[in-house]
């Protein structure tokens, strides 16, 4: 049961966790190398800044994608509700389905 709860909680999240975990891990490694290494300090700091910018850009893209999908879902919901309301008119209630049988 516990494994099911864990799987349910993280369903579909592993790709995001991998991307953020890998990016943050590389960022930490670059910062530690910049602090420890006297030779490649500037290069490690530059790499850390590039990784941070990439992570920020990835998050902005994820939020824009979510907003895009939410707008699509709202449009589909409105279209379906309008079609259902149109199909529930008095004209559809008068129409008799020839395949309907009372004994089924």
N, C-alpha and C positions, 0 to 999 in steps of 0.2 A: 504494500500500500504506500509506503514511504517513497519507493522508487517511482511509482505512478505519479505521486504528487510533485516530485522533482521534475519528472519528464513533462508534466502538464504545465508547470510553472515556467520552464525554459523552452517550451516548444517554439521553434522558429527563431530563437534568440541566439543560437550557437554561432551563426555567421557573424552577427554583430559583436558578440563577445570575443570571438577570435580576432576580428579586425581591430577592435579597441585594445584588446590585451596585447596583441603583437605590436601595435603602434606605441602604446604606453611603455611596453617593455623595451623597445628600441630607443625610445626617448630617454628612459632612465639610464640605459647603458651608455648612450652618447653623453649624457650629463656627467655620469660618473667618470667616463674616460676623459672628458674635458677637465674635470677637477683633478684627476690623478696624473694624467699624462702631460709632461711639459712640452712635448713635441707637437702633437696634433690638436692642441687646445682650440685653435680658431676653426679648424675643420670640423671637429666634433660639435662645437657650438652651432656652426652653420647647419650641420646635419640635424641637430636637435630642433632648430627653428624650422627647418623644412618639414620635418616629421610633424611638428605641432601645427603648422599651416595645413598640411595634408589632412590631419585629423579634424581640424575645424571645417575644412571644405567638405569632408565626408559627412559631417554632422549637418551642415547646411543643406547638402544634397538630399540627405535622408528626410529632413523636415519638409523640404519642398516636395519630395515624392509622396510623403504622407498627406500633405495638403491636396495634392493632385488627385490621389486616390479617394480622399474624402469628398472632394467635389464631384468626382465621377459617381460615387455611390449615392450622393444626394440627388443627382440628376436621374439616375436609374430609379430611385425610390419615388421621386415625383412623377416620373413617366408611368410607372406601374400603378401608383395610386390613382392617377387620372384615368388610366385604361380600365381599372376595376370599377371606378365610379361610373364611367361611361357604360360599362357592361352590366351594371346593376339597375338599369333604367326599367321603366314599366314595359317597354317593348320586349325586353328579353324575358320578362316573367310570363307574358302571354304565350310566348313561343313554346311549343311542346316538342320534346325530343322524341322522334319516332322509335328510338331503340329503348326507351325507358319502359320497364314492365313493373306492374304493381306487386307481383309476387316475388320479386327479388329483393 
